[in-house]
Structures are given as structure tokens and as C-alpha cells.
Amino acid sequence: MGARVYLSPPHMGPDERGLLLEAFDSNWIAPLGPHVDGFEKEFAARVQVPHAAALSSGTAALHLALQLLGVGRGDEVLVSSLTFAASANPIVYQGATPVFLDSENETWNLDPALLEQELKAATKRGQKPKAVIVVDLYGQCAQLDVIERLCAEYEVPLIEDAAEALGATWKGKPAGSFGTMAAFSFNGNKIITTSGGGMLVSRDAKLIEKARFLATQARDPAPHYQHSHIGQNYRLSNLLAAVGRGQLRVLDERVRARRAHRAFYEKELGALPGIGFMPLSPLGEWNGWLTVITVDPKAFGASREELRLALEAQNIESRPVWKPMHLQPVFKDCRMIGGPVAEKAFEVGLCLPSGSSMQPADRDQVVEQIRKLHRR
Ligand SMILES: *Cc1c(COP(=O)(O)O)cnc(C)c1O
């Protein structure tokens, strides 16, 4: 059996190493420094949003966004159900209540029709949500222009959870450039990584300035330590920002490599009975983060889980699609609007190895094992 084929391992180059060592030697070993400033500027330019704050995680970025919008006890926040728990957890940190929305078939992202229905009904009830969090799943943008327009119409601020979508676009605009604020993640398995890290971006300079204030323990301007707000310790280390700057330089290459994996999988597996692919909307450019297939057990001859176990037995890592939040024990008492699209995606969806450093021989192995299971 060969070396393990991972789902989405980190992919570093020589620049990252050089920048990290430069940061180390400069002794800026702190959650501030020239690489933090540089990473913020370069990142903001890349996503075409003027202001950015480098943070310790994507979760921290979402938590700060909710604080900046004044989300608190008794508030409701609408959020996609088909996502990672980190999209919803910060709502609970703030003492507010998540309300989950189903996906649409076109992108597997938040269904704008359900959003409109809920915004209308909630307005009528006099219980308008305090914010909407829209997730760009597996590197594909939601219908962000439509969702942005709806939120503007109902005067509810929009947060874009673009943690998985750096490098993607929707109708020619970068992921992260929609809504009041957007959050990104540089966790170990994301398209670029700093081991752990995140970014909050906004067109509003004041919001980002306040995010930096809250993220550094909310210290008032005074020679002594003085505080009139509760803050957090959420800034990104200068060492990790150095790695992030190097990763940002190769983002386009990473996107190309990952998209080529899906093209390969489609070519090799597309004709197999019972195998389908996560739909990609022609209105957006997907960043290729993870290739997701769907498995129809009757036509294919094995279930999603049987396929996952068969790959695992060959030391190939694959993962079921996110289990929707409304099916999670911890959120069982939360309201859910719709549900069949997200539930179906979870039931039949499997993420295949998609790392930008994956070699052709590994990819061939994945395809071969899937074919073999089908023949059996
Ligand atoms: C990874 C991820 C996050 C959280 O980012 P961290 O950096 O791991 O805290 C949030 N939302 C989504 C959709 C993610 O995939």
C-alpha cells in the first residue's frame, strides 16, 4: 500500500520558508509586526476589498463580525445549514440563536427563495434577524448578488463566510467582496494555509479598525492598561502572516491545480453509473477547493459510506459532505427552514482527495479504487 493520500494537505513552497525564516530572524515574534501589516494589504488587494484584519482563525473572524454588528442575547441570525459548525458556533458565543436555511440545488448554497420567504415572514412577525451569514461551500460562491440585494431590501446586514472560497468569484467579483463583512480561514486543510489563521475584510474602515481593537483585548488608548469593552486575543502571529504572504503569491497556481483534479475525476468517473458531481453554477468561478462526488447506491452498487471505507482501506482519505447543522445534536432545538437539499447532499456526497500537491499517480489510484468497487 502506498503512502496515505490526504484529502487536502498543506502545500508549501520555497517562498513561504524564506519569509518565515526572515520573520523569525527579525525577532517580530508576536501577534503584530511587518508581515501582519503586509499580509493584510496584499490580501485586501487580492479580494478587492479595501480593509482587512489578520486574525487567529476564521472562527475568530466570524465571531468579531457578529460582535461588530451588535448581535446579542435574544437575536436571531440566519445561516446556511449545509456547512461546518464554525459558521454557526459564533452565533451562540454571542448568546444569539441560529436559524438554519436549506440549500438550493444549483450551488448547494443558501437558497435565496427560502431567505426571502423567511425575511418576509420575520418582518411581518416584527422579529427581523439581526444578521445573515451566507456560506460559500467547498469553494463555490452562493448567489451572492441576489442574497446581497435581498439583505439590503430588508435592511439586514450580510456576513459572507468565504472560509472555503478564497480565489473564487461570483459574476466576476471575488468571494469575500459581498456583504458588510466577509471571513476567510487559513486552517491546515484550506486552499492556502498558515497552519491556523483567518482574515476579516470589509469596505468599511471603521469596522476593521474596531475589529483590530477587539482582537487585541480592547485596550483603550492610555499609557496604563485600561479597558471599557470586553475584548479577545484574536490576532494572527507575525510568523504565520509571513507564511500567509508566501501562500497568497501561489494562490492562482493552487486554484488551477485543484480545478484540474476535478476535470480529471469528471473525465475518468463521469460515465460511471450512479456517480455525479457537486453542481457548479456557470455564473461563478469555483476555486476547486474540494471535488465532491455524489453516489447513488442503487446505480453505483455501493453506498457513499461503503465507498469511503473502500478508499480508506487503500489508505486514501475522503470525507462525507458536511453534516447539516439542523441534524447536529447540539443544534437540535434550532429552527430549520426547508431541509431536503442539504440532507440529500449529506447522504450521497463524498469529498475526494483534492490537494494541489497531489501527484497524478495518487489521483489514478483514487479513480482505480472507485472503478474497482463499482465492478464488484
Ligand atoms: C474552516 C471553516 C471555518 C472556520 O475557520 P477556522 O480557521 O478553522 O476557524 C468557518 N466556516 C467554514 C465554512 C469553514 O470551512
The ligand as an ORCA input file, in Angstrom:
! r2SCAN-3c Opt
* xyz 0 1
  C     -12.859     26.295      8.041
  C     -14.163     26.981      8.116
  C     -14.446     27.936      9.109
  C     -13.568     28.188     10.284
  O     -12.289     28.552     10.042
  P     -11.143     28.241     11.133
  O      -9.991     28.991     10.617
  O     -10.949     26.758     11.124
  O     -11.619     28.735     12.441
  C     -15.641     28.613      9.040
  N     -16.542     28.366      8.094
  C     -16.328     27.437      7.147
  C     -17.369     27.236      6.103
  C     -15.150     26.700      7.138
  O     -14.952     25.742      6.218
*
